Each structure stands twice: as structure tokens, then as C-alpha cells.
Amino acid sequence: MSTSSQSRKHAIGLAGEFLVAGELLRRGVMASVTYGNAKQADVVAFYGGRAVTLEVKSTSEPKWVLGGEIPPATDIFWVLVFLPPAPALPPEYYVLSANELRSIVLPAHLEYAERYRLKHGKKFTGGGVVSVHRVQVLAALGAWDKVLEAIGI
């Protein structure tokens, strides 16, 4: 059965969200995948009356496209899920606070904006395409302790 590129991306995205919820459940944290087109978070995790929200981005490529804007400084956690193209290989989870992720992608965005200004003689006002490569987030591999600490475990 063949699937379109868009269907494959959607399946990878859903798989990542369910895998993140499963990893949290495995660690004793109640977690739920959220649904809808205008959701505020992909996964919500609960423990002892506390909750945290997680944004999940999944890929089987060497980088994640985060969207058209630099992630804002919030208390949301980001889990970047790498699903190897070979299904027999395990997923990898890179867990970052929004501030950590922002500090990784902001310098490249600022460099681009400066190159744009020099080339076009005016300020860059667009969001651009914000992405992050696996090598940039290696220190966050398996860093679930950040979420556990934030939720009080």
C-alpha cells in the first residue's frame, strides 16, 4: 500500500505524539495526547495535581522543521522525536525546555536576518523556516528528567 508524502508526515507526527505519551506513562506520569486542529499542546502530562504541556515534533529525517517562527520563551517542553527509517530501530527522544530550544535556533535566525539586511538593504520581517538538526540537540537525548522535575517527581 502506497501513501502520499503528506499522509506519511501525518502518520509520523501522530506516532511521535503517542510514543511521547507512552514514554511518560512508562515513567509513572499520566499523559494524554490532545486532539483537534487548534490545540494548544500535543501532549499533556499530569502528576500529583500538577500538569505540564509538551509540543512534539517528529521526523525520520536528520532535522526537524519547527514552523515559521522562533519558539517563544514559555514553560512548554518540546520533545523532538526521531523515528529511524528502519522500523526495527528504536525512536530517539530529545527533550528540551522552550528556552533551551530557543537558544539553539535563535542565533541562526539572527544570522540569516543580518545576511538578508546586508543583501537587500532592509530589515528581514518574516518568520522564515525554523529548523533544528539532530547534532544541535544531542545533549537533550533522553532528558526526561526535565519534565519529571517540572511536574514534581
Phi, psi and omega in degrees: 000126180262146179237151178289164179300318180294320178296321179295316178298319179297317179296319179296319178297313178295318179302316180299317180297315180291324177295320178296314178300319178297318179297320178293317178300320178299333180265011176085015180252127175293133182217147181221135173281137178263157184235159176121169182270341183238038183288151181270343179206155179274321181224139174243132180245138184233142173199126174053040179083359178252153179221149172227152178250148182230133172263131183243129173236131184235147179205160169244013178257172181283002178213159176251135171267119186270345181129197185261005182225152173293132178303132180289159176283101181226183177265013178282145173262148176246132174242115177264118185255125174256118177255105182303145179303330177275111184302340180287342180274146183284154175291158175242139181242123177249113187254121183225147169285161178301322179294320178297315180296317179300318181293338178279316187271336184297316180303317180295322178296316179295322177297316178299314180300322179291317177299319179298314180300316180294321182284318188256351179072018177211162182291138174285125183246354181277168177277330183073186176254118183263125179221163179219138180265154180306318182298336180283341185240016183305325181294342182265004181299121177068021185277053180295339181303331178298315180290317181298319179294318181296331182267355174097024179257000000 
